[in-house]
Amino acid sequence: AFAASINRKLPMYPDGHNMNDMPASAVAMAVPMVLETNDSVQKVDAWYGENAPKSCARTTASDGIKYACPGGSIMIYPHGGKTQIALVPAMPSIMGGR
């Protein structure tokens, strides 16, 4: 079991299986995580439409759907008859906000 969101910024799809087999805390350190589900791209997209932060911008491309968020990106795409969700956190600021 893992947290419902990564760093409280990128929500994790509840029916997604963690492909990386790593803790969600690794994503907080800007390590991407890939989830896989038997649900359709449309179903996953609808869930993120309801659950992604309102500040996220949704775009579509021929190979999938992307939500660009202040906390990182969420990419939803078909893969091998299943749907994969890539959660790519924004790089942490090394400058410390100076």
C-alpha positions as CSV (number, residue, x, y, z in Angstrom):
1,A,0.0,0.0,0.0
2,F,1.2,3.5,-0.7
3,A,0.1,7.0,-0.1
4,A,-2.9,8.5,-1.9
5,S,-0.7,11.3,-3.2
6,I,2.9,11.9,-3.8
7,N,4.2,14.8,-1.7
8,R,0.6,15.9,-1.6
9,K,0.9,17.3,-5.1
10,L,0.4,14.4,-7.6
11,P,-2.6,12.2,-6.8
12,M,-2.0,8.4,-7.3
13,Y,-4.6,6.5,-9.2
14,P,-6.3,4.1,-6.6
15,D,-6.4,1.1,-8.9
16,G,-2.8,1.5,-10.2
17,H,-0.1,-1.1,-9.5
18,N,3.3,0.3,-8.7
19,M,5.5,-0.9,-11.6
20,N,8.7,0.4,-10.0
21,D,8.1,-1.4,-6.7
22,M,9.5,1.5,-4.8
23,P,8.1,3.6,-2.0
24,A,6.2,6.8,-2.7
25,S,8.8,8.7,-0.7
26,A,11.3,8.1,-3.5
27,V,9.1,10.2,-5.8
28,A,9.3,13.0,-3.3
29,M,13.0,13.1,-4.3
30,A,12.1,13.6,-8.0
31,V,12.2,9.9,-9.0
32,P,9.4,9.2,-11.5
33,M,6.9,6.4,-10.6
34,V,4.9,4.4,-13.1
35,L,1.6,2.8,-12.2
36,E,-0.3,0.3,-14.3
37,T,-4.0,-0.6,-14.3
38,N,-6.5,-2.7,-16.3
39,D,-8.8,0.4,-16.4
40,S,-9.1,2.3,-19.7
41,V,-7.2,5.5,-20.5
42,Q,-10.6,7.2,-20.6
43,K,-11.5,6.0,-17.1
44,V,-8.1,7.0,-15.7
45,D,-8.4,10.4,-17.4
46,A,-11.8,11.0,-15.9
47,W,-10.5,10.1,-12.4
48,Y,-7.6,12.6,-12.8
49,G,-10.1,15.2,-14.2
50,E,-11.9,14.9,-10.9
51,N,-8.9,14.5,-8.6
52,A,-5.9,16.3,-10.0
53,P,-5.2,19.8,-8.6
54,K,-7.2,22.4,-10.3
55,S,-4.0,24.2,-11.2
56,C,-3.0,21.3,-13.6
57,A,-3.3,21.9,-17.4
58,R,-4.7,18.9,-19.3
59,T,-3.4,18.3,-22.8
60,T,-4.0,15.5,-25.3
61,A,-1.6,14.0,-27.8
62,S,-1.8,11.0,-30.1
63,D,0.0,8.8,-27.6
64,G,-1.9,9.8,-24.5
65,I,-3.0,12.5,-22.1
66,K,-0.8,14.8,-19.9
67,Y,-1.6,16.8,-16.9
68,A,1.0,19.5,-16.3
69,C,0.9,20.5,-12.7
70,P,3.0,22.8,-10.5
71,G,4.1,19.7,-8.6
72,G,5.1,17.8,-11.7
73,S,3.5,15.9,-14.6
74,I,1.0,13.1,-14.9
75,M,1.0,11.1,-18.1
76,I,-1.6,8.6,-19.0
77,Y,-1.1,6.3,-22.0
78,P,-2.0,2.8,-23.3
79,H,0.7,0.1,-23.0
80,G,0.5,-3.6,-23.8
81,G,-3.3,-3.7,-23.5
82,K,-3.3,-1.9,-20.2
83,T,-3.0,1.7,-19.1
84,Q,0.1,3.2,-17.6
85,I,0.2,6.4,-15.5
86,A,3.6,8.0,-15.2
87,L,4.0,10.4,-12.2
88,V,6.9,12.7,-12.9
89,P,7.6,15.1,-10.0
90,A,9.0,18.6,-10.6
91,M,12.7,18.8,-9.9
92,P,13.3,20.2,-6.4
93,S,14.7,23.7,-6.4
94,I,18.5,23.5,-5.6
95,M,18.7,27.2,-5.3
96,G,16.4,27.3,-2.2
97,G,14.2,30.0,-3.6
98,R,16.9,32.7,-3.8
